[in-house]
Amino acid sequence: MQIPSSFTLGPQTITVKVVTKAQMLRQLKEPLAEDEDVPLGLWKRDCLTIWVQQPRRGFTEAAQAHTFWHEFTHAMLELMSYDTLSADEQFVDRVGWMLLQASQSFSYGE
């Protein structure tokens, strides 16, 4: 899947940045705990931006696509004022999987 550079949700234009692990780390507001990993994706409502790490060993393009749809789901829910649902990571992950599957199976015309 090709990760978009931007898209529109309602009246908002969302920017998407594909970044290195080091660039992702710089986007975090607080330092990571010793047992925490750098997130593979991140949604920031204040700047209407999704960050997704570049594929690499241990983080495949398929995993990157799922990460994009996971963060897309956070963005969509928060822009619809469903912050409680957005905070439910299991729900967000499942919706992200369904959106990924739908996007990969779209059929157009005959």
ChimeraX attribute file (.defattr): number of C-alpha atoms within 10 A of each C-alpha:
attribute: neighborCount
match mode: 1-to-1
recipient: residues
	/A:1	12
	/A:2	7
	/A:3	14
	/A:4	12
	/A:5	12
	/A:6	13
	/A:7	12
	/A:8	9
	/A:9	12
	/A:10	9
	/A:11	7
	/A:12	10
	/A:13	12
	/A:14	21
	/A:15	16
	/A:16	21
	/A:17	19
	/A:18	19
	/A:19	16
	/A:20	15
	/A:21	17
	/A:22	10
	/A:23	13
	/A:24	20
	/A:25	17
	/A:26	11
	/A:27	12
	/A:28	13
	/A:29	7
	/A:30	8
	/A:31	10
	/A:32	12
	/A:33	8
	/A:34	6
	/A:35	5
	/A:36	8
	/A:37	9
	/A:38	16
	/A:39	16
	/A:40	21
	/A:41	23
	/A:42	24
	/A:43	22
	/A:44	15
	/A:45	13
	/A:46	6
	/A:47	9
	/A:48	15
	/A:49	20
	/A:50	22
	/A:51	23
	/A:52	25
	/A:53	24
	/A:54	17
	/A:55	18
	/A:56	11
	/A:57	6
	/A:58	7
	/A:59	12
	/A:60	12
	/A:61	17
	/A:62	12
	/A:63	13
	/A:64	22
	/A:65	18
	/A:66	22
	/A:67	23
	/A:68	27
	/A:69	24
	/A:70	25
	/A:71	25
	/A:72	25
	/A:73	23
	/A:74	28
	/A:75	24
	/A:76	15
	/A:77	17
	/A:78	17
	/A:79	17
	/A:80	11
	/A:81	11
	/A:82	13
	/A:83	14
	/A:84	9
	/A:85	15
	/A:86	20
	/A:87	13
	/A:88	11
	/A:89	12
	/A:90	11
	/A:91	14
	/A:92	20
	/A:93	19
	/A:94	15
	/A:95	17
	/A:96	22
	/A:97	18
	/A:98	15
	/A:99	17
	/A:100	19
	/A:101	13
	/A:102	11
	/A:103	12
	/A:104	10
	/A:105	9
	/A:106	7
	/A:107	8
	/A:108	5
	/A:109	3
	/A:110	3
